[in-house]
Amino acid sequence: MKHCNLSFGDWIIIENCYAYVLATHDIYYEAFNHEVQEDSSLQGEYLYTFVAYRIYCTMKGKRINRKSSYFTYGIEDYSVLTSDERLFISKLLDLDTHGFEKWKESSILPSVHEDIRVPVQSSTPKSAMNKFKKAIKQLHSPFSFTDLLKVCSGIQSINWKQIDKVDDYYIFFTLSFTVGNYKDNCILFDTIKHIDYTDDEEDKQILEQIFTFESTFLSLGRFVKEYDSIYPSEKNSVFLARLKEIWSGLFHHNWKEQPLAFDFFTHAPKEQSYSVELAYKTVLNFLQRNVQELNCQYIIDCLLEKIGKDLYKKAYELIKGM
């Protein structure tokens, strides 16, 4: 059964541009999917289809140099070409056949990732992570999730039957794959990245000893509370609620549900302890990168003024003294 009406070589209109379809890739339920874990779907059932594409030019024919991308078929807005649009792109390609062929050869299929969190039992997460790192050295790229389970079968403390059903003790990592890279309805992964662990007790001890990037994020919330005591407003409460959601994602490394948490984690300097100057710069840069989504220009304006800098120093010291 054909799940997608698009194929390699098709042209579509997306983002108000002409785009060339590089590949379509059917994705099927695998052992790490929530639905399989919860027995609501069977492993091997069709899930969705990735469509990899690369934008070629604007609707007026102006070339655009952009990397390949992808969308999930049936969700993203796109349209097939009308007869006039097909004629337009055909004439455009005839004017530079060699250039188009060279462009196709340079079109690399995009990468996608799956974030995995696995609970750890009867062991410390750090110990389980070290065993995990040692086990995956046996893998050769590309590999399936089944291959990963086989090399990790001897690590009894990792509960692979409760993926993403985690509490305070777990390891997490990212599986990366290229669209179109699969075999027997299974994704073939290229690499494992961002391997780390979360240990609630250990995290608390660390936070008590040094001012980490987690402390830095908490200091932003404390700053808003201090700001609200001087300039009370409902929008401060709304902003604080948003920060709590992001903090949850940052603390539990839940990047899927909280991409802004991943943004903070990615850009925060990986220093052992933050000075007040570095913490101030980190929160300010975070807000400036995400000013529209967080609707926080008024907070940025305050931080850039002397009263805001003084308030932030107070928030920093309060968090440091906790």
ABEGO torsion letter per residue (X at the ends): XBABABBBGBBBBBGGBBBBBABBBBBBBBAABAAAAAGABBBGBBABBBBBBBBABBAAGBBBBBBBBBBBBGABBBBBBBAAAAAAAAAAAAABAAAAAAAAAABBBBBBBBBBBBBBBGBBAAAAAAAAAAAAAABBOBBBAAAAAAAAAABAABBAAABGBBBABBBBBBBBBBBGBBBGGBBBBABBBGBBBBBAAAAAAAAAABBBAAAAAAAAAAAAAAAAAABBBAAAAAAAAAAAAAAAAAAAGBAAABAAAAAAAAABBBBABBBAAAAAAAAAAAAAAAAAAAGAAAAAAAAABAAAAAAAAAAAAAAAAX
